[in-house]
């Protein structure tokens, strides 16, 4: 409950600050920042409850790689080209482009979950062939 209230207050304050300067992109940034603050709060609380250090709560280096990949992939969505040229269909195409860039970056940055997914996808054809 406290984390939701914290996120709500942070989001409201950040929207008021960022909306005039950055428009809709500012609202998106406010949402991401407020969710990050909420996540940090919840991580701190979890560490306190379980009696561990904050370093032991998550693999922070991998989380940093995911955040970096998401920020780089977001560059594919930033221009208004997608919606101005293609409307709603362009928004869907932009989302697919973002997903592809994000997935490739996760693989290149050697995020363990991405590598595991690639292993499973490579084994998929063999799994189908053994059933036939």
C-alpha positions in Angstrom: 0.0 0.0 0.0 2.8 2.4 0.9 4.7 1.7 -2.3 1.6 2.4 -4.4 1.0 5.7 -2.6 4.7 6.6 -3.0 4.5 5.8 -6.8 1.3 7.8 -7.2 2.7 10.9 -5.5 6.0 10.6 -7.4 4.1 10.2 -10.7 1.9 13.2 -10.0 4.8 15.5 -9.1 6.9 14.3 -12.0 4.0 14.7 -14.5 3.5 18.3 -13.4 7.2 18.9 -13.8 7.8 17.1 -17.1 4.6 17.5 -19.0 5.0 21.2 -19.9 8.6 20.7 -21.0 8.5 17.3 -22.8 4.8 16.7 -23.5 3.7 13.1 -23.8 7.3 11.9 -23.6 7.5 13.6 -20.3 4.5 11.7 -19.0 6.2 8.4 -20.1 9.4 9.5 -18.3 7.5 10.4 -15.2 5.8 6.9 -15.2 9.1 5.1 -15.6 10.8 7.2 -12.9 8.0 6.7 -10.5 7.9 2.9 -11.1 11.7 2.9 -10.6 11.4 4.7 -7.3 8.6 2.3 -6.2 10.8 -0.7 -7.2 13.7 0.7 -5.2 11.5 1.2 -2.2 10.1 -2.4 -2.4 13.6 -3.8 -2.8 14.7 -1.9 0.3 11.7 -3.2 2.2 12.3 -6.8 1.1 16.0 -6.6 2.1 15.0 -5.3 5.5 12.3 -8.0 6.0 14.7 -10.9 5.0 17.7 -9.4 6.7 19.9 -9.3 3.7 21.8 -6.5 2.0 20.3 -4.7 -0.9 23.1 -6.2 -3.1 21.7 -9.7 -2.4 18.2 -8.8 -3.5 18.8 -8.9 -7.3 21.6 -9.3 -9.9 22.0 -5.5 -10.3 24.5 -5.7 -13.2 22.1 -7.7 -15.3 19.2 -5.3 -14.4 21.5 -2.4 -15.5 22.1 -4.2 -18.8 18.3 -4.6 -19.3 17.7 -0.9 -18.5 20.5 0.1 -20.9 19.0 -2.2 -23.7 15.6 -0.7 -23.1 16.9 2.9 -23.3 18.8 2.2 -26.5 15.8 0.3 -28.1 13.5 3.2 -27.2 15.4 5.3 -29.8 13.4 3.3 -32.4 10.2 4.7 -30.9 11.1 8.3 -30.2 10.5 9.8 -33.7 6.9 10.4 -34.5 7.5 8.8 -37.9 5.6 5.7 -37.0 2.3 7.3 -36.2 2.5 10.2 -38.6 3.2 8.0 -41.6 1.2 4.9 -40.7 -1.3 5.8 -38.0 -2.3 3.0 -35.6 -0.7 0.4 -37.8 2.6 2.4 -37.5 2.3 2.3 -33.7 2.1 -1.5 -33.9 5.0 -1.6 -36.4 7.1 0.6 -34.1 6.3 -1.7 -31.2 7.5 -4.7 -33.2 10.7 -2.8 -34.2 11.3 -2.0 -30.5 10.8 -5.6 -29.5 13.3 -6.8 -32.1 15.9 -4.3 -31.2 15.4 -4.9 -27.5 15.7 -8.7 -27.9 18.9 -8.4 -30.0 20.5 -6.0 -27.5 19.7 -8.3 -24.6 21.4 -11.2 -26.4 24.4 -9.0 -27.3 24.7 -7.8 -23.7 24.7 -11.5 -22.6 21.8 -11.2 -20.2 21.4 -14.7 -18.8 17.6 -14.9 -19.4 18.0 -13.9 -23.0 20.7 -16.5 -23.5 18.5 -19.1 -21.9 15.6 -18.1 -24.2 17.9 -18.4 -27.3 18.9 -21.9 -26.2 15.3 -23.0 -25.8 14.3 -21.5 -29.2 17.2 -23.4 -30.8 16.0 -26.7 -29.2 12.4 -26.1 -30.4 12.8 -27.6 -33.9 14.4 -30.7 -32.4 11.5 -31.1 -29.9 9.0 -31.0 -32.8 11.0 -33.4 -34.9 11.1 -36.0 -32.1 7.3 -35.9 -31.8 6.8 -36.6 -35.5 
